Amino acid sequence: MAAAFEVHQEQGGGLSEDIYQECLELELEMRSIPFSSQKELAVFYKGQRLKKYYIPDLLVCEHIVVELKAVAALAPEHEAQLFNYMRITQKPVGYLINFAPIPKVEWKRFVLSEFA
């Protein structure tokens, strides 16, 4: 989260999600924090691999799903989206980060006990 706070401090709020994503990727690189960006992850239905992929904004340290937003405020559907991504990828920890608010970053951390 320190990297996200640094990005918001440097850029402020109100920019587009793709700008924040690129800035966060640079900040993670500068901090030597391993991550994958926009990596296609397989999704299955009843044991069958789907043609479609889940593409998380970031997968940090191979275990943390990060979903970025640049919206006025986080909504329950954003949380549901992250929970689904965590369940699909079987990753126990997820962060929902909203860069759009002007005064500060809005964020939430989630843990799925079934995968922890």
N, C-alpha and C positions, 0 to 999 in steps of 0.2 A: 504494500500500500504506500510505502514511502516514495516509491517511484511514481505512482499515480499522483500523489500530493505534489511532488516536484513538477510534474508536467502541468498541473493546474496552476501552480504558483507562477510558472514561467509564461504560460499561454493565456491564463484566465479562462472564464467560462464563455459559452456562446458560440464556439466554433463547431464544425461538423465532426461526426464520429470518426470518419476516416483520417482526419488531421490528428485527432487525439490518439488514435491507434498507432499511427506512424511515430508520433512523439514518444509514446509509451514504449514502443519497440526500441527506439534509440536509447531511451533511459535505461531499460533493462539491459541492453548490450553494454552500456557504460558501467553498469553495476555488476557485470559478469553473471547475470541471472539467466539461466538457460530457459528458453521458451520456443514454442512453435507458433507460427502465425498463419491463420487461415489454412490449416492442415486438414485435408479430407480424412474423416474418420468413418469407418464402416458402420452401418446401422442394420439391425436384423429384425425380422418379423417372423415369429414362430420358427426360429432356427434358420430362416432363409435370409441370405444377404440381399439387401435392397440395392437397386441401381443408384438410388440417391444417397448422398453422403451428408453427414452433419459436419459443418465447417465452423468450429468455434472461433471467436475473435482471437483468443490466445489460449494456449495450453502451457502453463508455467511449471517448470520442473517436472514435466510429464504427469503430474498428479492434480493440478489445480486448474479448473475450468474458469476462464475469465470472460465475462460478457460485458462489453462496453456499450454505453448509451450516451447520447447527447440530446436529452429531452428535458422539458420543463421540470418534471418530477418523475421519480420511479413509480410504477403502477404495479398492481398485483399480477398482471399478465407478464411483466418483465421477470418477476420472481418465478412464475410458473414456467416460463421459457427456460430459465437457468436450471431449475429443478429437473426438467425434462432432459436437458443436455447432460446434466450430471448422471442421471439415471441411465440414459442411453450409452454413455461412455464408461459407466461404472467407476466414476471418479468421485471420491468422498467429499472433496472440498471445492466450493465455487465462490467466486466473487462477482458481484454485480456492481459495476462502477459507472456512475453518471457524471460526466464532466460538464454538462451544460449549465448547471446553476452558477451564477456569477460569483457569489461570495465564497463558496467552498465546494469540494467534491462531495457528492452524495454516494454512499456505498453501503453494501451489506455483505456479510459473510454467511455462508450456509454450509452445513455439514450433514451428509446423509449417513446415518449410523449403520445402515445395512452394508455399506462399502468401506466403512472406516476400519 
